[in-house]
Amino acid sequence: MKKLWPRKWKANNFVQGTTDYEAGYPVSNDKEIVTLMGATGDRSIYPHRGIDISTVSGTSITPLLWNDQTKVGFANYNNDFLTTEQGRMVGLETPISYMFKGEMRTDIVLQRYLHLDGQRKVRTDSLIGTPNTILGMSGNSGQWNGEGYKSHLHVDISTGITGSPYLDLMASNYQTKIMSSYYYRDRYYYDPLMFLNDDDYEIRDNAWGYNY
Ligand SMILES: [Zn+2]
């Protein structure tokens, strides 16, 4: 029997029912994942907490995870964010509800889309009406150690300090490429690829290394 760490063991035994969302690849034309969740290397001493998709600047971005309650938590397109680590970014909040230990539970799943260009597409607190809503355009904003990034889209998915038994269950059923979840600064990060089909994307050979 596969050995599970306690959080995943609990998820496996106490999550019932399903929750409502649609998932899709967030860009239409660029299929290549250049940095995987959990990658390590030159960029950081911490494992990468999301995926990087190779995109030409100006590629439109749609939600990876969506339901009819998905709303914009923040939408930072202005120049103040050019020199921050994450650059210009949009954050979406999606409540997912299910039964855990016999009680209804709702987790707010945060998705962040980083390094965008300056075109405003959505506003903070607005509801995302459809899964095809354009959230922003990819770019290369943001800096790490004073250095700019190559043009790419970073997507990460996380929940707050209590994590999410539902996403833990998904993570324990998912054959991760490196790492399915990671706890960092009071949040649990989950591999966005666990929401997608294998044929939605391709993985670059060196995507295990964090060098993009
Ligand atoms: Zn990244």
py3Dmol code that shows the C-alpha trace and the ligand (Angstrom):
import py3Dmol

protein = """\
ATOM      1  CA  MET A   1       0.000   0.000   0.000  1.00  0.00           C
ATOM      2  CA  LYS A   2       1.150   3.505  -0.846  1.00  0.00           C
ATOM      3  CA  LYS A   3       2.207   5.372   2.282  1.00  0.00           C
ATOM      4  CA  LEU A   4       0.562   8.751   2.663  1.00  0.00           C
ATOM      5  CA  TRP A   5       1.577  11.616   4.881  1.00  0.00           C
ATOM      6  CA  PRO A   6      -1.099  12.524   7.483  1.00  0.00           C
ATOM      7  CA  ARG A   7      -2.797  15.389   5.605  1.00  0.00           C
ATOM      8  CA  LYS A   8      -3.261  13.247   2.525  1.00  0.00           C
ATOM      9  CA  TRP A   9      -4.345  10.282   4.608  1.00  0.00           C
ATOM     10  CA  LYS A  10      -7.076  12.422   6.154  1.00  0.00           C
ATOM     11  CA  ALA A  11      -8.124  13.728   2.764  1.00  0.00           C
ATOM     12  CA  ASN A  12      -8.335  10.194   1.412  1.00  0.00           C
ATOM     13  CA  ASN A  13     -10.574   9.061   4.232  1.00  0.00           C
ATOM     14  CA  PHE A  14     -12.788  12.035   4.968  1.00  0.00           C
ATOM     15  CA  VAL A  15     -13.511  13.853   1.701  1.00  0.00           C
ATOM     16  CA  GLN A  16     -16.880  13.065   0.159  1.00  0.00           C
ATOM     17  CA  GLY A  17     -18.652  14.414  -2.851  1.00  0.00           C
ATOM     18  CA  THR A  18     -17.272  16.593  -5.573  1.00  0.00           C
ATOM     19  CA  THR A  19     -17.021  20.297  -6.055  1.00  0.00           C
ATOM     20  CA  ASP A  20     -17.940  22.434  -8.968  1.00  0.00           C
ATOM     21  CA  TYR A  21     -15.327  23.928 -11.280  1.00  0.00           C
ATOM     22  CA  GLU A  22     -14.053  23.862 -14.831  1.00  0.00           C
ATOM     23  CA  ALA A  23     -10.375  23.656 -15.610  1.00  0.00           C
ATOM     24  CA  GLY A  24      -8.555  24.539 -18.799  1.00  0.00           C
ATOM     25  CA  TYR A  25      -5.108  25.471 -20.042  1.00  0.00           C
ATOM     26  CA  PRO A  26      -4.714  29.248 -19.579  1.00  0.00           C
ATOM     27  CA  VAL A  27      -3.218  30.174 -22.970  1.00  0.00           C
ATOM     28  CA  SER A  28      -4.364  29.014 -26.380  1.00  0.00           C
ATOM     29  CA  ASN A  29      -1.184  28.830 -28.411  1.00  0.00           C
ATOM     30  CA  ASP A  30       1.819  28.121 -26.174  1.00  0.00           C
ATOM     31  CA  LYS A  31       1.857  24.561 -24.887  1.00  0.00           C
ATOM     32  CA  GLU A  32       5.312  24.414 -23.373  1.00  0.00           C
ATOM     33  CA  ILE A  33       5.893  24.236 -19.617  1.00  0.00           C
ATOM     34  CA  VAL A  34       9.407  25.550 -19.029  1.00  0.00           C
ATOM     35  CA  THR A  35       9.512  25.291 -15.212  1.00  0.00           C
ATOM     36  CA  LEU A  36       7.581  22.712 -13.222  1.00  0.00           C
ATOM     37  CA  MET A  37       6.125  22.923  -9.727  1.00  0.00           C
ATOM     38  CA  GLY A  38       8.858  21.899  -7.299  1.00  0.00           C
ATOM     39  CA  ALA A  39      11.745  22.704  -9.641  1.00  0.00           C
ATOM     40  CA  THR A  40      14.929  23.844  -7.949  1.00  0.00           C
ATOM     41  CA  GLY A  41      17.998  25.549  -9.303  1.00  0.00           C
ATOM     42  CA  ASP A  42      19.564  28.944  -9.820  1.00  0.00           C
ATOM     43  CA  ARG A  43      16.441  31.051  -9.370  1.00  0.00           C
ATOM     44  CA  SER A  44      15.670  30.391  -5.731  1.00  0.00           C
ATOM     45  CA  ILE A  45      16.624  28.355  -2.693  1.00  0.00           C
ATOM     46  CA  TYR A  46      12.943  27.351  -2.422  1.00  0.00           C
ATOM     47  CA  PRO A  47      11.213  24.952  -4.811  1.00  0.00           C
ATOM     48  CA  HIS A  48       9.181  26.628  -7.541  1.00  0.00           C
ATOM     49  CA  ARG A  49       5.595  27.067  -6.305  1.00  0.00           C
ATOM     50  CA  GLY A  50       3.749  26.923  -9.606  1.00  0.00           C
ATOM     51  CA  ILE A  51       4.343  26.397 -13.306  1.00  0.00           C
ATOM     52  CA  ASP A  52       5.969  28.624 -15.908  1.00  0.00           C
ATOM     53  CA  ILE A  53       4.562  28.599 -19.423  1.00  0.00           C
ATOM     54  CA  SER A  54       6.655  29.889 -22.279  1.00  0.00           C
ATOM     55  CA  THR A  55       4.627  32.680 -23.872  1.00  0.00           C
ATOM     56  CA  VAL A  56       5.405  35.486 -26.251  1.00  0.00           C
ATOM     57  CA  SER A  57       4.507  38.821 -24.662  1.00  0.00           C
ATOM     58  CA  GLY A  58       0.949  39.876 -25.397  1.00  0.00           C
ATOM     59  CA  THR A  59      -0.595  36.398 -25.221  1.00  0.00           C
ATOM     60  CA  SER A  60      -4.085  36.500 -23.717  1.00  0.00           C
ATOM     61  CA  ILE A  61      -4.646  34.587 -20.490  1.00  0.00           C
ATOM     62  CA  THR A  62      -7.839  32.826 -19.409  1.00  0.00           C
ATOM     63  CA  PRO A  63      -8.603  31.133 -16.056  1.00  0.00           C
ATOM     64  CA  LEU A  64      -7.056  27.731 -15.403  1.00  0.00           C
ATOM     65  CA  LEU A  65      -9.671  27.056 -12.718  1.00  0.00           C
ATOM     66  CA  TRP A  66     -13.113  28.624 -12.873  1.00  0.00           C
ATOM     67  CA  ASN A  67     -16.629  28.393 -11.500  1.00  0.00           C
ATOM     68  CA  ASP A  68     -19.494  30.866 -11.486  1.00  0.00           C
ATOM     69  CA  GLN A  69     -18.300  32.287  -8.160  1.00  0.00           C
ATOM     70  CA  THR A  70     -14.748  33.024  -9.317  1.00  0.00           C
ATOM     71  CA  LYS A  71     -13.871  36.642  -8.617  1.00  0.00           C
ATOM     72  CA  VAL A  72     -10.877  38.911  -8.929  1.00  0.00           C
ATOM     73  CA  GLY A  73      -9.003  39.192  -5.626  1.00  0.00           C
ATOM     74  CA  PHE A  74      -6.514  41.687  -7.026  1.00  0.00           C
ATOM     75  CA  ALA A  75      -5.557  43.055 -10.436  1.00  0.00           C
ATOM     76  CA  ASN A  76      -2.247  44.903 -10.407  1.00  0.00           C
ATOM     77  CA  TYR A  77      -1.344  46.148 -13.860  1.00  0.00           C
ATOM     78  CA  ASN A  78       0.347  49.436 -13.080  1.00  0.00           C
ATOM     79  CA  ASN A  79       4.005  50.406 -13.177  1.00  0.00           C
ATOM     80  CA  ASP A  80       4.438  50.127  -9.390  1.00  0.00           C
ATOM     81  CA  PHE A  81       4.671  46.374  -9.909  1.00  0.00           C
ATOM     82  CA  LEU A  82       7.391  46.405 -12.570  1.00  0.00           C
ATOM     83  CA  THR A  83      10.206  45.969 -10.072  1.00  0.00           C
ATOM     84  CA  THR A  84       8.517  43.673  -7.553  1.00  0.00           C
ATOM     85  CA  GLU A  85       9.459  40.011  -7.574  1.00  0.00           C
ATOM     86  CA  GLN A  86       6.186  38.885  -9.139  1.00  0.00           C
ATOM     87  CA  GLY A  87       5.609  41.864 -11.427  1.00  0.00           C
ATOM     88  CA  ARG A  88       2.175  42.852 -12.621  1.00  0.00           C
ATOM     89  CA  MET A  89      -0.318  40.228 -11.615  1.00  0.00           C
ATOM     90  CA  VAL A  90      -3.908  39.101 -11.333  1.00  0.00           C
ATOM     91  CA  GLY A  91      -5.234  36.937  -8.496  1.00  0.00           C
ATOM     92  CA  LEU A  92      -8.486  34.985  -8.794  1.00  0.00           C
ATOM     93  CA  GLU A  93     -10.434  33.584  -5.855  1.00  0.00           C
ATOM     94  CA  THR A  94     -12.605  30.523  -6.407  1.00  0.00           C
ATOM     95  CA  PRO A  95     -14.623  28.993  -3.551  1.00  0.00           C
ATOM     96  CA  ILE A  96     -14.870  25.213  -3.734  1.00  0.00           C
ATOM     97  CA  SER A  97     -17.364  23.388  -1.512  1.00  0.00           C
ATOM     98  CA  TYR A  98     -17.568  19.695  -0.560  1.00  0.00           C
ATOM     99  CA  MET A  99     -18.122  17.406   2.410  1.00  0.00           C
ATOM    100  CA  PHE A 100     -15.224  16.798   4.799  1.00  0.00           C
ATOM    101  CA  LYS A 101     -15.705  14.649   7.898  1.00  0.00           C
ATOM    102  CA  GLY A 102     -19.453  14.828   7.361  1.00  0.00           C
ATOM    103  CA  GLU A 103     -19.621  18.614   7.267  1.00  0.00           C
ATOM    104  CA  MET A 104     -19.857  21.080   4.439  1.00  0.00           C
ATOM    105  CA  ARG A 105     -16.604  22.885   3.911  1.00  0.00           C
ATOM    106  CA  THR A 106     -15.606  25.715   1.574  1.00  0.00           C
ATOM    107  CA  ASP A 107     -12.016  26.553   0.651  1.00  0.00           C
ATOM    108  CA  ILE A 108     -11.025  29.696  -1.183  1.00  0.00           C
ATOM    109  CA  VAL A 109      -8.583  28.705  -3.901  1.00  0.00           C
ATOM    110  CA  LEU A 110      -6.292  31.521  -4.998  1.00  0.00           C
ATOM    111  CA  GLN A 111      -4.767  31.470  -8.462  1.00  0.00           C
ATOM    112  CA  ARG A 112      -2.075  33.961  -9.337  1.00  0.00           C
ATOM    113  CA  TYR A 113      -0.972  34.940 -12.849  1.00  0.00           C
ATOM    114  CA  LEU A 114       2.371  36.737 -12.743  1.00  0.00           C
ATOM    115  CA  HIS A 115       4.672  38.820 -14.978  1.00  0.00           C
ATOM    116  CA  LEU A 116       1.807  40.363 -17.019  1.00  0.00           C
ATOM    117  CA  ASP A 117       2.034  43.333 -19.331  1.00  0.00           C
ATOM    118  CA  GLY A 118       0.270  46.640 -18.585  1.00  0.00           C
ATOM    119  CA  GLN A 119      -3.103  46.139 -20.307  1.00  0.00           C
ATOM    120  CA  ARG A 120      -5.950  46.160 -17.821  1.00  0.00           C
ATOM    121  CA  LYS A 121      -8.529  43.444 -18.518  1.00  0.00           C
ATOM    122  CA  VAL A 122     -10.325  42.876 -15.186  1.00  0.00           C
ATOM    123  CA  ARG A 123     -10.982  44.830 -11.998  1.00  0.00           C
ATOM    124  CA  THR A 124     -10.572  43.867  -8.352  1.00  0.00           C
ATOM    125  CA  ASP A 125     -13.740  42.344  -6.854  1.00  0.00           C
ATOM    126  CA  SER A 126     -15.417  41.763 -10.204  1.00  0.00           C
ATOM    127  CA  LEU A 127     -16.953  38.381 -10.938  1.00  0.00           C
ATOM    128  CA  ILE A 128     -15.399  36.383 -13.778  1.00  0.00           C
ATOM    129  CA  GLY A 129     -18.485  35.650 -15.859  1.00  0.00           C
ATOM    130  CA  THR A 130     -17.198  32.902 -18.145  1.00  0.00           C
ATOM    131  CA  PRO A 131     -14.198  30.536 -18.298  1.00  0.00           C
ATOM    132  CA  ASN A 132     -13.124  32.371 -21.483  1.00  0.00           C
ATOM    133  CA  THR A 133     -12.776  35.760 -19.777  1.00  0.00           C
ATOM    134  CA  ILE A 134      -9.424  37.359 -20.604  1.00  0.00           C
ATOM    135  CA  LEU A 135      -7.582  38.195 -17.368  1.00  0.00           C
ATOM    136  CA  GLY A 136      -4.593  39.973 -18.828  1.00  0.00           C
ATOM    137  CA  MET A 137      -1.803  39.666 -21.349  1.00  0.00           C
ATOM    138  CA  SER A 138       1.463  37.881 -20.668  1.00  0.00           C
ATOM    139  CA  GLY A 139       4.664  39.873 -20.415  1.00  0.00           C
ATOM    140  CA  ASN A 140       7.953  39.814 -18.560  1.00  0.00           C
ATOM    141  CA  SER A 141       7.329  42.239 -15.697  1.00  0.00           C
ATOM    142  CA  GLY A 142       8.939  41.616 -12.341  1.00  0.00           C
ATOM    143  CA  GLN A 143      12.478  41.154 -11.117  1.00  0.00           C
ATOM    144  CA  TRP A 144      14.427  38.682  -9.110  1.00  0.00           C
ATOM    145  CA  ASN A 145      17.732  39.793  -7.584  1.00  0.00           C
ATOM    146  CA  GLY A 146      17.477  42.922  -9.732  1.00  0.00           C
ATOM    147  CA  GLU A 147      17.274  40.878 -12.907  1.00  0.00           C
ATOM    148  CA  GLY A 148      14.324  40.864 -15.319  1.00  0.00           C
ATOM    149  CA  TYR A 149      12.566  37.678 -16.374  1.00  0.00           C
ATOM    150  CA  LYS A 150      12.304  36.168 -19.820  1.00  0.00           C
ATOM    151  CA  SER A 151       8.814  36.446 -21.255  1.00  0.00           C
ATOM    152  CA  HIS A 152       6.669  33.783 -19.616  1.00  0.00           C
ATOM    153  CA  LEU A 153       3.508  33.255 -17.626  1.00  0.00           C
ATOM    154  CA  HIS A 154       3.763  31.968 -14.059  1.00  0.00           C
ATOM    155  CA  VAL A 155       0.597  30.366 -12.666  1.00  0.00           C
ATOM    156  CA  ASP A 156       0.248  29.168  -9.101  1.00  0.00           C
ATOM    157  CA  ILE A 157      -2.622  27.784  -7.063  1.00  0.00           C
ATOM    158  CA  SER A 158      -2.795  27.957  -3.287  1.00  0.00           C
ATOM    159  CA  THR A 159      -5.061  27.878  -0.259  1.00  0.00           C
ATOM    160  CA  GLY A 160      -4.628  29.428   3.171  1.00  0.00           C
ATOM    161  CA  ILE A 161      -3.150  28.129   6.383  1.00  0.00           C
ATOM    162  CA  THR A 162      -5.642  25.272   6.812  1.00  0.00           C
ATOM    163  CA  GLY A 163      -4.946  23.941   3.325  1.00  0.00           C
ATOM    164  CA  SER A 164      -7.642  22.110   1.420  1.00  0.00           C
ATOM    165  CA  PRO A 165      -8.537  18.468   2.065  1.00  0.00           C
ATOM    166  CA  TYR A 166     -10.147  18.347  -1.375  1.00  0.00           C
ATOM    167  CA  LEU A 167      -6.975  19.500  -3.139  1.00  0.00           C
ATOM    168  CA  ASP A 168      -4.914  17.211  -0.875  1.00  0.00           C
ATOM    169  CA  LEU A 169      -7.037  14.335  -2.150  1.00  0.00           C
ATOM    170  CA  MET A 170      -6.466  15.396  -5.752  1.00  0.00           C
ATOM    171  CA  ALA A 171      -2.751  15.718  -5.019  1.00  0.00           C
ATOM    172  CA  SER A 172      -2.558  12.249  -3.510  1.00  0.00           C
ATOM    173  CA  ASN A 173      -4.211  10.767  -6.607  1.00  0.00           C
ATOM    174  CA  TYR A 174      -1.980  12.698  -9.006  1.00  0.00           C
ATOM    175  CA  GLN A 175       1.247  11.287 -10.408  1.00  0.00           C
ATOM    176  CA  THR A 176       3.282  14.425  -9.899  1.00  0.00           C
ATOM    177  CA  LYS A 177       6.153  15.314 -12.208  1.00  0.00           C
ATOM    178  CA  ILE A 178       8.145  16.554  -9.176  1.00  0.00           C
ATOM    179  CA  MET A 179       6.014  17.811  -6.285  1.00  0.00           C
ATOM    180  CA  SER A 180       2.241  17.990  -5.904  1.00  0.00           C
ATOM    181  CA  SER A 181       2.020  20.412  -2.999  1.00  0.00           C
ATOM    182  CA  TYR A 182       4.279  22.628  -0.952  1.00  0.00           C
ATOM    183  CA  TYR A 183       3.798  24.653   2.223  1.00  0.00           C
ATOM    184  CA  TYR A 184       5.370  28.101   2.164  1.00  0.00           C
ATOM    185  CA  ARG A 185       4.688  31.151   4.365  1.00  0.00           C
ATOM    186  CA  ASP A 186       1.284  30.037   5.711  1.00  0.00           C
ATOM    187  CA  ARG A 187      -0.052  28.836   2.382  1.00  0.00           C
ATOM    188  CA  TYR A 188      -0.371  25.466   0.670  1.00  0.00           C
ATOM    189  CA  TYR A 189       0.613  25.520  -2.982  1.00  0.00           C
ATOM    190  CA  TYR A 190      -0.660  22.823  -5.334  1.00  0.00           C
ATOM    191  CA  ASP A 191       0.616  21.765  -8.735  1.00  0.00           C
ATOM    192  CA  PRO A 192      -1.634  23.479 -11.320  1.00  0.00           C
ATOM    193  CA  LEU A 193      -0.989  20.554 -13.681  1.00  0.00           C
ATOM    194  CA  MET A 194      -3.142  18.297 -11.512  1.00  0.00           C
ATOM    195  CA  PHE A 195      -6.200  20.125 -12.914  1.00  0.00           C
ATOM    196  CA  LEU A 196      -5.250  19.594 -16.559  1.00  0.00           C
ATOM    197  CA  ASN A 197      -5.077  16.771 -19.082  1.00  0.00           C
ATOM    198  CA  ASP A 198      -1.652  15.536 -20.129  1.00  0.00           C
ATOM    199  CA  ASP A 199      -2.299  16.406 -23.757  1.00  0.00           C
ATOM    200  CA  ASP A 200      -3.040  20.064 -22.921  1.00  0.00           C
ATOM    201  CA  TYR A 201       0.664  20.802 -22.528  1.00  0.00           C
ATOM    202  CA  GLU A 202       4.234  19.713 -23.229  1.00  0.00           C
ATOM    203  CA  ILE A 203       7.092  19.759 -20.765  1.00  0.00           C
ATOM    204  CA  ARG A 204      10.466  21.087 -21.814  1.00  0.00           C
ATOM    205  CA  ASP A 205      13.396  18.734 -21.107  1.00  0.00           C
ATOM    206  CA  ASN A 206      15.036  20.963 -18.489  1.00  0.00           C
ATOM    207  CA  ALA A 207      11.788  22.018 -16.757  1.00  0.00           C
ATOM    208  CA  TRP A 208      12.924  20.199 -13.586  1.00  0.00           C
ATOM    209  CA  GLY A 209      15.507  22.946 -13.090  1.00  0.00           C
ATOM    210  CA  TYR A 210      14.420  26.409 -11.972  1.00  0.00           C
ATOM    211  CA  ASN A 211      16.296  28.528 -14.447  1.00  0.00           C
ATOM    212  CA  TYR A 212      13.743  30.566 -16.386  1.00  0.00           C
TER     213      TYR A 212
END
"""
ligand_1 = """\
1
ZN
Zn 7.510 30.796 -11.991
"""
view = py3Dmol.view(width=600, height=400)
view.addModel(protein, "pdb")
view.setStyle({"model": 0}, {"cartoon": {"style": "trace"}})
view.addModel(ligand_1, "xyz")
view.setStyle({"model": 1}, {"stick": {}})
view.zoomTo()
view.show()
